Amino acid sequence: MLKYLPVKFLRFLAISCLVTLISLGFDRLHPVKANPTLIAQNAWAGASFPVENFQTYTSGFGYRSSPMDGSQQFHAGLDLAAPLGSYIRNWWAGRIVELSDHTGCGTMIKMQSGQWTHIYCHLMGSVQSDSRGTFLIDMEGGIVLTLGQDIPAGARMARVGMTGRTTGPHLHWGLMYGNQYVDPALVLNAMYGSNPSGNS
């Protein structure tokens, strides 16, 4: 049990730091007063669980053995399994700052919401560019997104796919605050407490 104490302490410290950051203001446009009751009840009111038809978490944040070749690697996100084609919702209102489909992440959306960056990987569809701009297109899912587009929290913006390096349908969801990766499981725990799947 003592062997796991440092990890638990670090997680507690990370959650405490996250709550402190939130108490100082999510971003400069929407300050949040340092009121513990307000923080506990309302700090995450604008956030949305990122995937519909959630089944299970398949890979957590941190070092792991690669499912592709068994090598040790850092996994900078949380993998959420869902049936192929399940809709993905925007976690927090923000702007699309990157669309790509040429890496191990597969078809990917990167959103910016104040100091938060949220990344969605292995999506259905493809990215196309022309003189009008850069677009993520998933015609079957009825989705066309444009680089620079503002997306409200909870809006359907993509579907679970198997693009890039993946062994099954899931959403890889990455979060950064400033330039530091944050464990999405800690954020979900803060959002939902004892109900981290976001299901009522």
C-alpha positions in Angstrom: 0.0 0.0 0.0 2.9 2.4 0.8 4.1 1.8 -2.7 1.0 3.5 -4.2 0.9 6.4 -1.7 3.1 8.7 -3.9 0.8 8.2 -6.9 -2.3 9.0 -4.9 -0.6 12.0 -3.4 0.4 13.3 -6.8 -3.1 12.8 -8.1 -4.5 14.7 -5.1 -1.9 17.4 -5.7 -2.8 17.6 -9.4 -6.6 17.9 -8.5 -5.8 20.6 -5.9 -3.7 22.6 -8.5 -6.5 22.2 -11.1 -9.1 23.5 -8.6 -6.8 26.4 -7.7 -6.4 27.3 -11.4 -10.1 27.2 -11.9 -10.7 29.3 -8.8 -8.4 32.0 -10.3 -10.5 32.0 -13.5 -11.0 29.6 -16.4 -9.8 32.3 -18.7 -9.7 36.1 -18.6 -13.1 36.5 -20.1 -15.0 34.4 -17.6 -13.5 34.8 -14.1 -14.6 32.4 -11.4 -14.5 33.7 -7.8 -12.6 31.7 -5.2 -15.6 30.2 -3.5 -15.2 26.5 -2.6 -18.9 25.8 -2.8 -19.2 27.6 -6.1 -16.2 25.7 -7.5 -17.4 22.3 -6.3 -20.9 22.8 -7.7 -20.4 25.0 -10.8 -16.8 25.0 -12.0 -17.4 22.4 -14.6 -21.0 23.4 -15.5 -20.0 24.3 -19.0 -18.2 21.0 -19.7 -19.5 18.0 -21.6 -18.6 14.3 -21.5 -16.8 13.9 -24.9 -18.3 10.7 -26.3 -21.8 9.2 -26.7 -22.4 5.5 -26.2 -19.4 5.3 -23.9 -18.4 1.7 -23.1 -15.2 1.7 -21.0 -11.8 3.3 -20.6 -9.2 1.2 -22.5 -6.0 3.0 -21.8 -5.2 5.6 -19.2 -2.8 8.6 -19.0 0.9 7.9 -18.4 3.5 5.3 -19.2 2.2 2.1 -20.7 3.2 -0.8 -23.0 2.3 0.1 -26.5 -0.6 -2.0 -27.9 1.1 -2.0 -31.3 4.6 -3.2 -30.4 4.9 -3.6 -26.6 7.5 -0.8 -26.2 7.2 1.5 -23.2 5.7 4.9 -24.2 4.0 7.8 -22.6 0.3 8.0 -23.4 -0.7 11.6 -23.3 -4.5 11.1 -23.0 -7.3 8.8 -22.1 -8.8 6.2 -24.5 -12.6 5.9 -24.3 -14.1 3.0 -26.1 -17.4 3.4 -27.9 -19.1 1.7 -30.9 -17.8 2.7 -34.3 -19.6 5.8 -35.5 -20.7 7.0 -32.1 -20.8 10.8 -31.9 -18.1 12.8 -30.2 -19.1 16.0 -28.4 -17.0 19.1 -27.8 -15.8 19.0 -24.1 -15.7 22.8 -23.7 -16.7 25.8 -25.9 -13.7 26.8 -28.0 -12.1 27.2 -31.5 -10.7 24.6 -33.8 -7.0 25.4 -34.1 -5.8 22.3 -36.0 -7.3 19.6 -38.2 -5.1 16.8 -39.5 -5.2 13.2 -40.7 -1.6 12.3 -41.4 -0.2 11.1 -38.1 -0.7 8.1 -35.7 -3.5 10.1 -34.2 -5.5 9.5 -37.4 -8.1 12.1 -38.2 -7.8 14.7 -35.5 -9.3 17.9 -34.1 -7.4 20.2 -31.8 -9.6 22.8 -29.9 -8.5 25.8 -27.9 -10.6 27.0 -25.0 -8.8 29.8 -23.1 -5.8 28.1 -21.4 -7.1 24.6 -22.2 -6.2 22.6 -25.4 -8.3 19.5 -26.1 -7.4 16.9 -28.7 -9.6 14.3 -30.3 -8.0 11.4 -32.2 -9.0 8.4 -34.4 -12.1 10.1 -35.8 -14.1 9.1 -38.9 -13.7 11.2 -42.0 -10.8 13.0 -43.6 -9.2 16.4 -43.7 -9.2 18.3 -47.0 -7.8 21.7 -47.9 -8.5 24.0 -50.8 -8.5 27.8 -51.5 -11.5 28.2 -49.1 -9.7 26.7 -46.1 -9.1 23.4 -44.3 -12.0 21.1 -43.5 -12.8 17.9 -41.6 -15.4 16.1 -43.7 -17.5 13.0 -42.5 -20.4 13.0 -45.0 -22.0 9.8 -43.6 -22.1 11.4 -40.1 -23.3 14.8 -41.5 -20.2 16.6 -40.3 -18.2 19.4 -42.0 -15.9 21.4 -39.8 -13.7 24.3 -40.7 -10.3 25.3 -39.3 -11.0 28.4 -37.1 -14.6 27.5 -36.4 -16.1 28.1 -33.0 -17.8 25.1 -31.5 -20.1 25.2 -28.4 -19.7 22.8 -25.5 -21.6 19.6 -26.0 -22.0 20.0 -29.8 -21.6 16.9 -31.9 -18.4 17.5 -33.9 -17.1 14.1 -35.0 -17.6 10.3 -34.8 -15.6 7.5 -33.2 -13.4 5.9 -35.9 -10.3 3.7 -36.3 -8.0 6.1 -38.2 -4.3 6.2 -37.4 -2.6 3.7 -35.0 -5.4 1.9 -33.2 -6.5 -1.6 -32.4 -10.2 -0.8 -32.1 -12.8 1.9 -32.2 -12.2 4.5 -29.5 -11.7 8.2 -28.9 -8.2 9.2 -27.7 -8.9 12.4 -25.7 -5.9 14.6 -24.7 -6.0 17.7 -22.5 -3.4 20.4 -21.9 -3.5 23.4 -19.5 -1.1 26.0 -20.8 1.7 23.8 -22.2 1.3 20.9 -19.7 -0.5 17.7 -20.3 -3.3 17.0 -17.8 -4.7 13.5 -17.0 -8.3 13.7 -18.4 -9.4 11.1 -15.8 -8.7 13.7 -13.1 -10.8 16.3 -15.0 -13.7 13.8 -15.4 -13.5 12.9 -11.7 -13.7 16.6 -10.8 -16.6 17.0 -13.3 -18.7 14.0 -12.2 -17.3 12.8 -8.9 -18.4 9.3 -8.4 -20.0 9.1 -11.9 -17.0 9.6 -14.2 -18.7 8.2 -17.3 -21.0 11.2 -17.5 -24.1 9.0 -17.5 -26.9 9.8 -15.2 
